[in-house]
Amino acid sequence: MTDPAVSNEELELFRDMVLRFFEQEVHPHYEQWEKDCMVPRQLWNTMGQAGLLCVDMPEEYGAAGASFEINQMIEWEMSRLGYGGLGSGYNIHSNIVAPYIFNLGTEEQKNEWLPKLVTGEAVGAIAMTEPGAGSDLAGMRTTAVRDGDEFVINGSKVFITNGIHTDLVIVCAKTDPGAGSKGVSLFLVDASLPGFSKGQKIEKIGQHASDTAELFFDNLRVPASALLGGENQGFIHLMEELPRERLGCATQAVAQAQGAFDLAVAYVQERQAFGQPIARFQNTRFKLADVKADIALSKALLDQNMAKFKAGTMTVDDAAILKLTTTEMQLRAVNECLQLFGGYGYTTEYPISRFYVDARIQTIYAGTSEIMKEVISRGILGR
């Protein structure tokens, strides 16, 4: 798919529309969704009707056929505004599931699922992580055994974003149990099939509005046509799609750091201590300067990798460096910003607290910081 060029004027017009949507459809309800520990299922349909889902998919599937930058801008704005849970769900749906299907799927698979993802009729999820195997694909226990024209899937997955609302799950399963990570395949699984079940919502310390669940497969039968990409080629496919996935995480990281910074800048000019705004204290000013510099450096790295991605030159190493750098920066930046709020920063009354708890998962999911360092070091030293 060729990514169309987008002018600054087009980008800003789209941004204005997106911000109006968030102001009308998200902001009035988000606190309640955080308490409910999930967004309502109808929100996905509403976002689809507004043209916000999978915007860079081709028009033939009902999408806008817009630039990848517009997709990232939507992710940026919802993250900057403090909708971290929604941002993670959106990233999975629009930045991972839809591109996987477009890049790896047959025409039949694309025609069946992409229009539904675009409209919100179907909510997408990807199921890799298992209770006993996080980043270790070789340790995966979920199996898919061929039986004639079908595969029979057994096993379970955990920490699945969009797990409660999902209608379509890309399931990673072992089709050759003796081949380690080279025996993994991907399947498009309809969540309404017999043998598919969802566990209870997993309660988390942050990103509450992101519904997260455990999924179970008990003799779940899928047609052979549900295989996404090549059999036993799942690991290769996952590596191929990692750059885009981690670009999404980096966009969330830098945007959420910017959102926390904006809150802190406004607050320190209002909060009084010793008869003056704390913005006048050198410590406050220097802390803000450090955070701004950190964000600027990470934004430059993000922009550089966006350009590489569009040119088709972004590598797995690039993605690991970007994910590691931006998410670790996010933790530092949000921590410093919360500190400037004093005791009020530790209360849920102030939105900075949500930025703080939402940030913590960023160095864990989509590959931990430790895994990112391992990937980078292998690029330097080999295995």
C-alpha positions, 0 to 999 in steps of 0.5 A: 500500500502506497502511503499518500502524501499529506499536507500540513493543512490537511493534517490540521483540518483532520486534527480539528475534527478529531479534537471536536470528536474527543470533546463531544464523545469522549471527554464528558464520559471518560472518568466514568469509563475509567471507573467502569474499567472499559469503554462502552462497546458502542464507542467503537461504532461511534468512532467508525461512523466518524471515520476514525478507525483504520484511516490509512486502510484503502478506500475499497474496504470503506476506509479513508485511504488516508496517510499513515501520519493521520492514523498516528495523529489520532493516536497522538491526540487521544494520548496527549489528552490523557485517554491512555486506556483508549489509546492502547485499545485503538493502537491494537485495533487500527495500528496492529490488527488491521495492518496485519490483515492487510499485509498478510491476508488473502483477498477473502480475509481482507474483504471479510474483516477490514470493512468491519474493523473500519466501521467498528462492527468488529473490534480487533485484538491480538493474542500472543502472551500466555500465562507462562510465556510472555516474550518467549514465543518458543515457550508458547503452549497454545496449539493449532492441530490440523484436522482435514480442512480445519485447525483445532486450537487449544490453550489460553492467552492473558493480558489481551487488550480489547479482550472483552469487546473483541470480535476478531482475534489474531491468535498465535499458536504452535502448529509445529510444537517441536520447532520452537519459535519457528513453529508458530502460526497466526490465525484469524479467529471469530470470537463467536465460534464455539470453543472460544471464551473470555475470562473476567476483566483483569483489574490493572493499576492503570489504563483502566478504560482499556478492557483487558482479559484472558482468552480460552480456546477449548477444541476451537475449530477454525477453517484452514482459510483462517490461517493468516500468512504462511503456516509456521511463518508466524514468528517471521510475520510478527518480526515484520510487523513490529516496526509499526506496532512499536511506532504506535507505542512510541507515539503514545509515550511521547504524546502522554509525556507532552500531555503531562508536561502541559498539565504541569506547566499550567499548574506550577503557574497557579500553585502558590508556595512561600508567597509566590507561584512555584513556577518562580523557583529555580528547581521548578524551572530546571525540572520543566526544562529537563522534561521539555528537552527529553520530550524534544529528543524523543519526538525527533527520534519518533519523527525520524522513524516515522520517515523510515517507516514510510520509506520502508527502511525501518528495522527491528533494531530501529523499532527496539531503540525507539520503544526503549527510548521513548517509553523510558523517557515517558516514565521519567517525564511523568514522574517529574511532572507529578512531583511538581503537583505535590500531594495533589498529584497523588490524588485521582482528582488531578488528571496528572495521576492518571498519566502516571499510572497509565504510563507504567505499562508502557515499558512492559507490553509490546516487548519489555525494556529488557527485551528491547535491550536484548534485541539491540545488543544482538544487533551490535554483537550478534547472538 
